[in-house]
Amino acid sequence: MLSRVAERIYWLGRYVERAENTARILNVSTNLLLDLPRNVRLGWRTLVEITGSAEQFDARFQNCDERNVVRYLLGDLSNPGSVLSAINMARENARTAREILPFEAWERINDIYLLLRDKTAAGVGRSERPRILQQIITGCQAFTGFLEGCMSHESAYTFVSLGQNLERADMSTRILDVGSARLLSGHAGTELRPEEQAPYTNVLWMSVLRSLSAYQMYRQHVQDRVNAEDVLIYLLQNRRFPRAVAYCLKEIESYLGELPRHEEALRQTVAIERRVHSAAIPALLESGLHEFIDDLELGYAAIHDQIAATWFLPVTR
């Protein structure tokens, strides 16, 4: 496979996964509004921080309210992390690699793009937003299903799967990092004190699980009230749930093993896997969870850099 084709397919996987996860975050946050009392508000800025685009957001908007955040994350083409930007870039990569993709997969990406192009304005409003976001999520899942069921599992499938799993691990980690107290604020927008947050902790961690479609599977494994420690253990260390970090890393390890010259990328992946599995979650909850997650983010970036250096064309300046 040509390096430029491998790179396009890899980024196709990343962009579709990014669009789906951003749509999930917006959808769950919108639904969470219904579960909270009037004196407690969502900290919408947290959603911008999940996508790593707070600096760009601040340069464009003065108010970090629901409308501005949803507009920025759903359909703002100037934001490379928005759903529309991700789908637009995925569509372009799919278009240039149509000869190696199932036709149904290309059709589905095109359908999602057309939906977003026509319905972005409606999606900013709260009434139409859940339906539109669910259509995006379902479309992205259908795309992944067409690849799984209709594409030969050869080198092209390996690269698209590497992109999907690396992006999924990254987004799951980001959601965990900001999935607790910082989602809430008082009427004046100030962060709630720990004693004020306590009554809503259960609801918040359920929203984290739901943002990853993990609530039902989590309840099958944990016969106890939803709590931070068990949620973190499940979403970081479970090797059977497809959106858990450990599962994604295991998949990356498996796909890397199918490629030539994989030694360095595989070494980095295994090192992060060991770090995830050896983590003492109760101790991290006491102190150090944010730093631990920052280290994981750096690890994902190192895996990506090694993939790019090994199999993609070098960047010319």
N, C-alpha and C positions, 0 to 999 in steps of 0.2 A: 504494500500500500504506500502511496506517495505521502510524504510528510505533511504536505498542505491539506490533503484529504483527511488524514488522521487528526490533525488539529481542528479542522472544521467539525468533524463528527464528535470529538471530545467536547468542544464548546457547545455543540448542539445539546448534548446531554446535560451539561451544566446549566444552560439557559432555561431549558424546559423545567428542570428541577427547581431553579430559582424562582421562576414565575409561579409554579404551583405552591411553593412554600410561602411566598409573599402573599398570595391570595388566601392561603390558609390562615395566616396571622391576622389579616384584615377581617376575614369572616368570623373567626373565633372572638376577636375583640369586639366586633359589632354585636354578636350574640351575648357576650359577657355584660354588656350594658343593661340587659334585661334582668340580670341576676343581682345587681348591686343597688343598694338604697340611694335615695336622691342626694344624700350628703357626702357620698363617695363617688369620685369620678375616675375615669381611666386616665392614666398619664400617657397621652398619645405620643409624646416625645419618645417614649420607650420603643415604640414600633420603628421609628426612624433609626434609633440606635441599634436595633437588631440588624438592620440592613447595612449598617456602617456608613450611613450617608448624612449624619447629623451636621457636619460642617457645611456641606453643600446646601442642605435644607435651610440652615440659618442665614446663608447668604441670599436666599431668595424670599424667605417669609419672615415677617415680624412676629406673627402669632402662631404658636404650635398647637392649634386647635384641631378638632376632629376633621373639619372640612379640608383644611390645608394639608394635613397629613395624608388623608385618603386620596386627595387629588395627586399629591406628590408620589405616593407609592403605587397607585393604580395606573394612571395614564399619562404621567409626565415624561415625555421623550428626552428631556434634558437630564433626567435622572437615570443613569445606567442600571440602577437597581429596581426600577419600577417594573410592574408586571408587563405593561405594554412594551417597554424597551427590551426586556428579556425575550418576549415572544417575537418581537420584530427581528432581533438578532438571531434567534433560533430559526425563524423562517428563512432568513437570508442564508444561513449555513445549510439548512435543509435543501434550499433551492439549488445551491451549487454542488450538492452531493446527492441529487435525486436518483442518479443511476444506481446507487448502492443501498437506497432505502426502500422499504415497502411503499407502494403507491398510497396505501391507506394512511400510513404515518404522515406523509407529506400533506395529504388532504386534511388531516386533523389539525396539523399546525396552521395551515392556511385558514381553516374555519375559526380557530381560536383568535387569530389575528384579526379577521374581519369582524368577529363579535366585539372584540375590544375596541377596534377603531370606531365602530358605530355606537357602542354603548358606554363608553368611558364617562361621558357627562352624566348619564343616568346613574352610573355606579357610585358617583360621589354622594348622591342623595341616599338617605338611610332606607327608604322604602324598597328600592329596586336592588340595592347593593347585595344582600344575601343570595338572591337568585342568580345574579350575574357572576358573582364570585364562585358559586357552586358550579356553574357551567364551565368556568375556566378550570377549576380543579378537576372536574370530570373529564374535560377534554385532554388535559395533561396526562391523566391516568390512562386514558384510552390510547394516547400516543405511546406511552411506555408499554402498554399491553400489546400493541401492534408490533413493536420491536421484539418483545419477548416471544410472541407467537408466530410471527411472520418473517423474521429476518434470520438469515443463516448466522449461527453463532461462531463467526470467524473473527478476523482481526478488526473489522469495522465495528462489530458488535462489542468487542472488547473495549475499544476506545470510548464508545458512547456510554458504556456501563461504568467505566472508570470515572468519567465526568459526572454522571448521575450520582454515584455513591460518594464521591468526594464533596460535591455540593450539598448532598443530603446530610452528611456528617457535620459539615460546617454550619448549616442552618439549624440543625438540631441542637448543636452546642450553643449557638447564639441565643436560641429561644430559652434554653435552660439558664443562661447567664442573666437574663433580664426578666425571667418568668415569675418572679416573686413580688417583693414589696414595691418595686419601682413601677409596677403597673397601675398603682393606685395613687390618688392625690385627693386633697380636700377641695372644698368649694373655691378657695383662692388659688388653687394650683400648687399649694405647698405639699411636700411629701409627708405622708402620715407617719406618726411615731409608731414604734413597734407595738405598743399596747393598743393603738388604734387599728393596726393592721390585723391583729390576731384573729378577730371574728371572721375575717374574709380569706384567711390563708388557705382553707380547704377549697374554696371556690376558685382561687387563683391557680392552685396546682392542678385542679381539674381542667382549667382552661389551657394550661400548658400541655396536658395529656391530649386534650381534644384538638389542639392546634396541630398535633402530629398523628391524629386519628389513632391514638394509643389507649384511650380510656377503657374501652371494652376489654382489650387484651390484658391491660394492667390489672383490672378487677379479677380476671381469671387467675392471675399469679399472686396477688396480694389480697388476703382476706382481712383487711383492716381499713380504717379510715384513711382517705387520701392524705398523705403527708410528704413533706419535702424530702426526707431521707429515702423513703421507698421509691418515690418518683425519680430521684436522681440515680439511684442504683439501677432501676429498670431502664431508664433512657440512656444511661451511659454504658452499663456493663452487660446488658442482656444480649446474648448471641443469637437469639431466635426471632426477635422482633425486627422487621426490616428497616425501621426508622431509628433504631437505637444506634448509638455511635459505634459500639463494639461490633455489631452486625455489619455496618457499612465498611469498617476497617477490614473485617474478615473478607468481605467481597472484593475490596481493593487488592488485598494480598493475593487472593485467588486469581484475579484477572491479570495482575502484574506478572504472575508466574507463567502466563501463556505467551508473554512477549520476550523477544531476545534482549539481551543487555539490560536485564531488569534488576541486577544485583543491588545497586545503590538505592533505587526507589523502594525496593522491597525491604531493605534494611531499615530505612526511615519509617516505613509503615509498621513494621513489626515492633520497633522501639516505641511508637505511640500506642500500639495495642497493649503492650506490657504496662505502660504508664496508666492507661485507662483501667485495666483489670486489677492493678495493684493499689489503686486509689482507695484510701480509707474515707468513705463518704461522710460518716458522722464527724470525723475530725475536720474535714474540709468545710462542713457546714458551720462549725464553730469559728473557723478562720481559714482563709486561704482559698476559698472556692473560686473567687474571681480570678486570682492569679493562676490557679490550675487551668481554668478555661482559657485564659490568655495563652498559656503554654500550648494547649491543644491547637488553638488557632494558628500559632506560629508553626506548629508541626504540619498542619494541613497545607500551609503555604509552602513549606519545604518539599512536601510530596509533589505538589503541583510544579514547583520550579524544577524538580528532578525529572518529572515526566516531560516537561517542555524541553529541557536541555538534552534529553536522551532521544526523543522521537520526533520533535517538531523542528521546523526550520529556525535557525537563529534569527533574532530580531536585528535588523540592520538600521543604523542611525545615520 
